[in-house]
Amino acid sequence: MAAKRPPKAASIEPLTSKKIPPTSRGAERRYQNLLKSSPMGIHLFRLEKDKRLIFTGANPAADKLLHVDNHRLLGLPLEQAFPGLAHTEVPERFREVCANGLTCHIEQLEYRDQNIAGAFEMHCFQVEPGLCACMFQDRSERKIMETRLRHLTQQDPLTGIANRTMCLERIGIALQRAKRRADYRHAIIYIDLDRFKNINDTLGHTTGDAVLVDVAHRLRASVRELDTVARLGSDEFVVLMEEFDSYKRPIQAIKRIRQSLAEPFVVGSDEINVTASIGLALGQDLAGSAEEALRNANLAMHHAKAQGRNRIKSFTQSLLRQTLNVVRLENDMDRGLARGEFFLEFQPILQLGKNRQLFGFEALARWRHPERGLIMPGEFIPVAEDSGKVVEIGYWALREASRILTKWRERYPHMEDAMMSVNLSPQQVPKTDFLPRMREILQDTRLPAKNLKLEVTEAALMQSGSSVLSKLHELRDMGVSFSVDDFGTGYSSLAYLTRLPLDHLKIDLSFVRMLETGKDNLEIVRAIIQLATSLRMDVVAEGVENANQHDILTGLGCEYFQGYLFSRPLSEERAEAFLQTFMSEAIGS
């Protein structure tokens, strides 16, 4: 049975049915006046024996805040008066307050029914056993403001798409869904624009920003509405795909993305072509957190970029292990140099033409890691190049090789003109301290400049600017000689051969190994030797492993040889023993 309705719409039911003593009537009136004048809305609920909560009263502020006439709702059960609360925890919490005297605070309740909509903060407390009061205030404006602020903190200000914060939040939600649902699939596509810095540097940041906005638009158009597109950094974007039926879908999305980006970007009068390196991490790949999942996609992207840009690479556990290994190697390099873990081996270079003699040695760096054992340069040099540590390793090798050859020259007169070949990193030469450090090494080790030969790769020489060439010429004037390492594997431009201070061409071992497999390969080597002869350069054939290769090269006019046929790389002690016996032993033909 409904409670008796008060005569006024916004009246407050008496807080107790007991007779109020005359001395308390003044306080009661003041209390009623306080409730009626409160700017906070107040509802009263009575707990019946059948556990129903009956709406028994409301103050004027409640009408104003809810924009309804509470008078017509009085006497109704809570769930009927306010149907938006029917399937929430609120009725049960109010019952506990009425029955047990507990308090209840709901910081923000999203409420909606056919008459009322908004966000409210609520406080419920017991007035007397079986009766509770709910005080509430409208937080809708604060909710709107919070939503706007949240949007600003989760939106990229340039492109309007999600930023890193929102991206990580969405990935985190995806990981939670994957734990709950066996059929749930998601994937992370990490996109990095290739050489985007060149656009900013040449056309300006305004043009670059316009391209980024267009990229975001094209990415958004390439995926579904439910997928998240985010910008993480200057030229890095992420697409989080969710709820698809097959892992073929991300591959199809990547194809659409690449097709979209292949179209030229038109900004003003400029037409700009952009490519992207893309990494893919599927939801089936294990990831303990959103950061870890994003890292996996990022690792795949960087692997794609390292393979030549404009490529796609999927994340695998082996790729993660490889990356972790690279990180460990990089971290261990400084310690390795400080503790003397790096050492040199020396492979003899022989002159076997008219003048049969030991021409010199090539110094080859090795790393004796305390945990992993011997690490060859093919593994640690790429890591050193990526991290920039190759510069210090290069100077260490130069100093050590120069010191050892000086010692041999002092001990053995026939080594007076011997050459020490050391690889020169292209990262060393542009540094402002390159020439001073080179002079310092030669001075400290007392090695004449004429006994030092620096080997530079063909690709590095092709990319050399005028300042680099000037430094190389200055070293050449000091007496240092130069060799092109791995000649024939790069651009093989005649232009740079004539501009650079080169003394030797080194035929790459890949050509030497193919000498016996076809006439075309032989003609290539013949052409290299003839080219070097016309430019008054000597030719060194590396990787000579058998007598037949040696005979073919000799017939083509090559005089300098390096390879396992003559000697493997040797420790300092064994190299010294080799040079001691070389002059007294006959070399078989």
HUHU-V830049 format. One line per field, one symbol per residue. psi: psi as a letter, one per 30 degrees, with the letter a starting at -180 (. if undefined). Layout:
BEGIN
psi=???
END
This chain:
BEGIN
psi=kklkklfleglkkkflflkkkeffeeeeeeeeeeeefkfkkkkkkkjlfggkjkjflllefeeeefhljfeffkfllefeeifffehafeeeeeeeeeefgllkkjejkjkkaffkkakkkkkklkelkfklkjkllkgeeeeeeeeeeeeefgkkfeffllaeeeeeeeeeeeeeeeefkfgkklkkjkkkkkhfeeeeeeflfeeeeeeeeeeeeeeeffllefkkklkeaegklkkjklilfkgfeeeeeeeeeeeeffkkkjjbgkjkkklkkkkkjlffkkkfleeeeeeeeeeeeeeeefgglhlkkkkleeeeeeeeeeeeeeffeeeeeeggfklklkkkkkjgbejjljealkkkkljjkfefbkklffefeeeeeeffffeeeeeeeeeeeeeeeeeeefejefgegkkjkkkkkffeefkfgeeeeeeeeeeefgkkffgkkkkkleeeefgkaeeeeeeeeeeefffklkkjkhkffbfhkfefefflikfkkjkkfeeefgegfleeeeeeeeeeeeeeefghklkkjlgjfleeeeeeeeffgkfkkklfeeklklleeeeeeefefeffkkkk.
END
